[in-house]
Amino acid sequence: MDNKNTRPLIAHLSMFFACAFWGLMAPLGKDAMTHGITGIDMVTFRVCGAAVLFWLTSFFTKRERVMRRDLMLFPLAGLFGLVCNQCCYTIGLSITSPINASIVTTSMPIFAMILAALILKEPITGKKAAGVLMGCSGALILILTSAAATNAKVGDIRGDLLCLFAQFSFALYLSLFNPLVRRYSVFTVNKWMFTWAVALILPFSFSHVAAIPWASVPASTWIETAYVVAIGTYLSYILTMIGQRTLRPTVVSIYNYVQPLVSVTVSVLTGIGAFRWSHGLAVVLVFSGVWLVTKSRSRKDIEQSA
């Protein structure tokens, strides 16, 4: 089969499996963080484990020379793209329900649109404004539901807000460092970003991880943690970048919908989370908002049609 014909198929499959793996990561990570380890422990394992895996992989791939000025940018990219993003999401997940955490992750394109308007001077159309309003309404419903909840399976407002800030942080990373990411391969970018993330996180989390009662942590927790590190972080980051190099951003954003579908199904079936009518309404509003934002025309589209 011709490589030109298989490339789009590989890109679509990569995005689907990356988002499905992320969707499964929410209930598995939540279960691990209720049976022996905390959110701080999990984010440390994610960052350190992925750094080791990306460095090992880089030894078997083509070596790239990184410009000195870019080496100075990677610490900032790691701060917004990994430290703030993964710390807030992982610790937020440890507090709230996996259903809420996965629904909130789909709001990232909305934050990306707002930041693009502020930083890149992208125009805000009627569709974009309506999309932001709908998405924010969905997030507000989730937060209010969590605020009134007496059961952690329904959600927790602190965790919801942390997961929401994680999406803002990642959108800011995409807005500021997209040119940097595109200059190098997936392995070069991630090995340096994760290395800096380790340097930023480990001094604050090492004593916490060292205090884990290792012998009393069940084997199932370590298996779930290994999944979060190897599949939900390392492999999913690779698959996402494979998809992003071929597919348009609007198409990539649509695959965000896979995450909550997988997470909600697994969470309800395993009893980790409880699905309420308010979750359903929030899903409709957030999904519709993201759809409107991604379907709106960019500044480039408007200029070309003028």
Sequence and secondary structure as in RCSB ss.txt:
>XXXX:A:sequence
MDNKNTRPLIAHLSMFFACAFWGLMAPLGKDAMTHGITGIDMVTFRVCGAAVLFWLTSFFTKRERVMRRDLMLFP
LAGLFGLVCNQCCYTIGLSITSPINASIVTTSMPIFAMILAALILKEPITGKKAAGVLMGCSGALILILTSAAAT
NAKVGDIRGDLLCLFAQFSFALYLSLFNPLVRRYSVFTVNKWMFTWAVALILPFSFSHVAAIPWASVPASTWIET
AYVVAIGTYLSYILTMIGQRTLRPTVVSIYNYVQPLVSVTVSVLTGIGAFRWSHGLAVVLVFSGVWLVTKSRSRK
DIEQSA
>XXXX:A:secstr
  HHHHHHHHHHHHHHHHHHHHHHHHHHHHHHTTTT  HHHHHHHHHHHHHHHHHHHHTTS      HHHHHHHH
HHHIIIIIIHHHHHHHHHHHS HHHHHHHHTTHHHHHHHHHHHHS     HHHHHHHHHHHHHHHHHHHHHHH S
STTT  HHHHHHHHHHHHHHHHHHHHHHHHHHHS HHHHHHHHHHHHHHHHHHHHHHHHHTS GGGS HHHHHHH
HHHHIIIIIIHHHHHHHHHTTS HHHHHHGGGHHHHHHHHHHHHHTSS   HHHHHHHHHHHHHHHHHHHS  HH
HHHHH 
